[in-house]
């Protein structure tokens, strides 16, 4: 049976840290589904369609990775795609408490779905979408934080969009 993992997040935008986690997950699972959340509460900088497009471009050369958008419970989406594992990234100790709570919550909703926590490589451990968004607001350098394809998409956008 195929082992399918779901990697949910806002991906606003997808970063080298996210990409790193996706590649690492591919070493463990047959298929990885990058699930881009609507996330009304977070008020994303980029639209859902822009975040899906950036994610698709970032992973287009990785085998067995697909990108989907969603606006329902993560465990419901996992069931829809026959995913039995949720991937969550941990950068620092500060991420741990929140991610542990989310993992327990998801398990309470569906105990057949496991959560696996992966750490990015050290060179990507400090990267977060919120850091990237902060830099983008000031038109600062982000090339070292984003996949090349994502940087190209953002570079082609109107600077007013990034405010």
HELIX and SHEET records of a PDB file:
HELIX    1   1 UNK A   16  UNK A   26  1                                  11    
HELIX    2   2 UNK A   40  UNK A   42  5                                   3    
HELIX    3   3 UNK A   48  UNK A   59  1                                  12    
HELIX    4   4 UNK A   74  UNK A   80  1                                   7    
HELIX    5   5 UNK A   93  UNK A  109  1                                  17    
HELIX    6   6 UNK A  122  UNK A  124  5                                   3    
HELIX    7   7 UNK A  129  UNK A  137  1                                   9    
HELIX    8   8 UNK A  148  UNK A  155  1                                   8    
HELIX    9   9 UNK A  159  UNK A  162  5                                   4    
SHEET    1   A 5 UNK A  65  UNK A  70  0                                        
SHEET    2   A 5 UNK A  31  UNK A  37  1                                        
SHEET    3   A 5 UNK A   4  UNK A   9  1                                        
SHEET    4   A 5 UNK A  85  UNK A  89  1                                        
SHEET    5   A 5 UNK A 114  UNK A 118  1                                        
END                                                                             
